Amino acid sequence: MPSLHTSPEKPNAIHFCTLTTIEWIDVFTKNEYFETILNSLKYCQQNKGLTLFGFVFMTNHIHLLFQVEQPYSAEIFLRDFKKWTTHELRKIVEQDNRRYIQNLLKTTIFKRNKNTFQIWQKNNYPEIIEIEKFFKQKLNYVHQNPVKKGYVEKEEEWVYSSARNWLSDDHSIIAVQTTELL
C-alpha cells in the first residue's frame, strides 16, 4: 500500500481521477488509441514527475490513481496529458477515417467554439486520497470496470489495466507503484 498524504495542502497528494470523452463517445476502440494513452503516461512518468498507482482504459473513459511530484502538479499533469493525447488521438481518428466519430467530436455540445477539436471533457474532478480504505476502494473499482462491462471474466485479463501489476507483479505494459512507500 502506497504512503498516503493526509493533507490536501500537500502538492504531491495521491489523486483518483476519471477522464471522460465528450458525451461519453466510444472513441477508444482499437489498440492504437490505448497505446497512445499509454505512451503519454510513460512519457509523464519519465518527464513530468508522475507516479502511477492504478489505471484502466475503457472505450470512453480512463481512471487514474496517481501522484505528481513537484515542481509539477496534478493540474499541470492533467492539462498537458489531455492536450497531447487530444493532438495524437485526433491523428488516429482522421487516419481511421471514422467520419461518424469525427462528426460527433466536431458537433458536440461540450465544445467551446466550432474551430476546436475536443476529445476529453473539460472537468476531471480529481479526488485526493487521504486514507488507505479509500485507496483500496478506488483501486478495486478501477480494476472491476472491464469485468462489469463484460469485456473479461477476471480483472487481470484486461490488458490496459493495472490489475496485472497488482495481482501478478507484471509491469510489462507500464510501471505501476505497488509496494509500500516508507
C-alpha positions as CSV (number, residue, x, y, z in Angstrom):
1,M,0.0,0.0,0.0
2,P,1.5,3.4,-1.0
3,S,2.0,6.0,1.6
4,L,-1.0,8.4,1.7
5,H,-0.6,12.0,2.4
6,T,-3.1,13.2,5.0
7,S,-3.4,16.9,4.0
8,P,-5.0,18.3,0.9
9,E,-2.4,21.2,1.1
10,K,0.3,18.8,0.1
11,P,1.0,19.4,-3.5
12,N,2.0,15.8,-4.2
13,A,-1.0,14.1,-2.8
14,I,-2.3,10.9,-4.4
15,H,-5.4,11.5,-6.6
16,F,-8.1,9.5,-8.1
17,C,-9.4,10.9,-11.4
18,T,-11.7,10.0,-14.3
19,L,-11.0,11.4,-17.7
20,T,-14.1,11.0,-19.9
21,T,-14.6,11.6,-23.6
22,I,-17.1,14.3,-24.5
23,E,-20.6,13.0,-24.4
24,W,-19.2,9.6,-23.5
25,I,-18.4,8.8,-27.1
26,D,-16.7,5.4,-27.6
27,V,-13.6,6.8,-29.3
28,F,-11.0,4.2,-28.0
29,T,-12.0,1.1,-29.9
30,K,-8.6,0.0,-31.2
31,N,-5.2,-0.8,-29.6
32,E,-3.7,2.3,-31.3
33,Y,-5.8,4.6,-29.1
34,F,-4.9,2.7,-25.9
35,E,-1.2,2.7,-26.9
36,T,-1.3,6.5,-27.4
37,I,-2.7,7.0,-24.0
38,L,-0.2,4.5,-22.5
39,N,2.8,6.2,-24.2
40,S,1.7,9.6,-22.9
41,L,1.6,8.2,-19.4
42,K,5.0,6.6,-19.8
43,Y,6.3,10.0,-21.0
44,C,4.8,11.7,-18.0
45,Q,6.4,9.1,-15.7
46,Q,9.8,9.9,-17.2
47,N,9.5,13.6,-17.6
48,K,6.7,15.1,-15.5
49,G,7.1,13.5,-12.1
50,L,4.2,11.1,-12.5
51,T,3.8,8.1,-10.2
52,L,1.0,5.8,-11.3
53,F,-0.7,3.6,-8.7
54,G,-3.6,2.3,-10.7
55,F,-5.3,2.7,-14.1
56,V,-7.8,1.3,-16.5
57,F,-8.6,2.4,-20.1
58,M,-12.1,1.9,-21.3
59,T,-13.7,2.8,-24.7
60,N,-14.9,6.3,-23.5
61,H,-13.0,7.0,-20.3
62,I,-9.9,6.2,-18.2
63,H,-9.4,6.1,-14.5
64,L,-6.2,7.0,-12.9
65,L,-4.8,6.7,-9.4
66,F,-1.7,8.9,-9.4
67,Q,0.7,11.3,-7.7
68,V,2.8,14.0,-9.3
69,E,6.0,15.3,-7.7
70,Q,6.9,19.0,-7.5
71,P,7.6,21.2,-9.5
72,Y,4.7,19.6,-11.3
73,S,1.1,19.3,-10.0
74,A,-2.0,17.2,-10.7
75,E,-3.4,20.1,-12.6
76,I,-0.3,20.6,-14.8
77,F,-0.1,16.8,-15.5
78,L,-3.8,16.5,-16.4
79,R,-3.7,19.6,-18.6
80,D,-0.6,18.5,-20.5
81,F,-1.8,14.9,-20.8
82,K,-5.1,15.8,-22.2
83,K,-3.6,18.4,-24.6
84,W,-1.0,16.0,-26.0
85,T,-3.3,13.0,-26.2
86,T,-6.0,15.0,-28.0
87,H,-3.5,16.1,-30.6
88,E,-2.3,12.5,-31.1
89,L,-5.7,10.8,-30.9
90,R,-7.1,13.2,-33.5
91,K,-4.5,12.0,-36.0
92,I,-5.6,8.4,-35.4
93,V,-9.3,9.3,-35.7
94,E,-8.6,11.0,-39.0
95,Q,-6.4,8.1,-40.3
96,D,-9.1,5.7,-39.4
97,N,-11.4,7.8,-41.5
98,R,-14.1,7.4,-38.8
99,R,-16.4,10.0,-40.2
100,Y,-19.2,9.3,-37.7
101,I,-16.8,9.8,-34.7
102,Q,-15.2,12.8,-36.4
103,N,-18.7,14.4,-36.8
104,L,-19.7,13.6,-33.2
105,L,-16.4,15.1,-31.9
106,K,-16.9,18.2,-34.1
107,T,-20.5,18.9,-33.2
108,T,-20.7,18.0,-29.5
109,I,-22.4,20.4,-27.2
110,F,-19.3,20.5,-24.9
111,K,-17.2,22.3,-27.5
112,R,-16.2,25.9,-26.7
113,N,-16.2,27.0,-30.4
114,K,-16.5,25.5,-33.8
115,N,-12.8,25.5,-34.5
116,T,-11.8,23.3,-31.6
117,F,-11.3,19.6,-31.8
118,Q,-12.0,18.1,-28.4
119,I,-11.9,14.6,-27.1
120,W,-11.9,14.9,-23.3
121,Q,-14.5,16.6,-21.2
122,K,-13.1,19.7,-19.6
123,N,-13.6,18.7,-16.0
124,N,-11.7,15.9,-14.3
125,Y,-12.8,16.2,-10.6
126,P,-9.7,14.7,-9.1
127,E,-10.2,13.4,-5.6
128,I,-7.4,13.5,-3.0
129,I,-6.9,10.1,-1.4
130,E,-6.2,10.5,2.3
131,I,-6.9,7.1,3.7
132,E,-5.9,3.5,2.8
133,K,-9.5,2.3,2.8
134,F,-10.5,4.9,0.1
135,F,-7.4,4.0,-1.9
136,K,-8.3,0.3,-1.9
137,Q,-11.9,1.1,-2.7
138,K,-10.9,3.1,-5.8
139,L,-8.3,0.6,-6.9
140,N,-10.9,-2.2,-6.8
141,Y,-13.4,0.0,-8.6
142,V,-10.8,0.7,-11.4
143,H,-9.9,-2.9,-11.8
144,Q,-13.5,-4.1,-11.8
145,N,-14.5,-1.8,-14.7
146,P,-13.8,-4.2,-17.6
147,V,-15.3,-7.1,-15.6
148,K,-18.5,-5.2,-15.0
149,K,-18.7,-4.2,-18.7
150,G,-18.3,-7.8,-19.7
151,Y,-15.0,-7.4,-21.5
152,V,-13.2,-10.0,-19.4
153,E,-14.1,-12.5,-16.6
154,K,-11.1,-11.7,-14.4
155,E,-9.7,-8.2,-13.9
156,E,-6.2,-9.2,-14.7
157,E,-7.2,-10.3,-18.2
158,W,-7.8,-6.7,-19.3
159,V,-4.5,-5.6,-20.9
160,Y,-5.0,-1.9,-20.3
161,S,-5.4,-2.1,-16.5
162,S,-3.1,-2.1,-13.5
163,A,-4.7,-5.2,-12.2
164,R,-1.9,-7.3,-13.6
165,N,0.6,-5.1,-11.8
166,W,-1.1,-5.5,-8.5
167,L,-2.2,-9.2,-8.8
168,S,0.7,-10.7,-10.7
169,D,3.5,-8.2,-10.3
170,D,3.5,-7.9,-14.1
171,H,4.8,-4.4,-15.1
172,S,5.4,-5.3,-18.8
173,I,2.7,-2.8,-20.0
174,I,3.7,0.1,-17.8
175,A,5.3,0.5,-14.4
176,V,2.9,1.0,-11.5
177,Q,3.8,1.6,-7.9
178,T,2.5,-1.3,-5.9
179,T,4.9,-1.5,-3.0
180,E,4.9,0.2,0.4
181,L,6.4,3.7,0.5
182,L,8.2,4.5,3.8
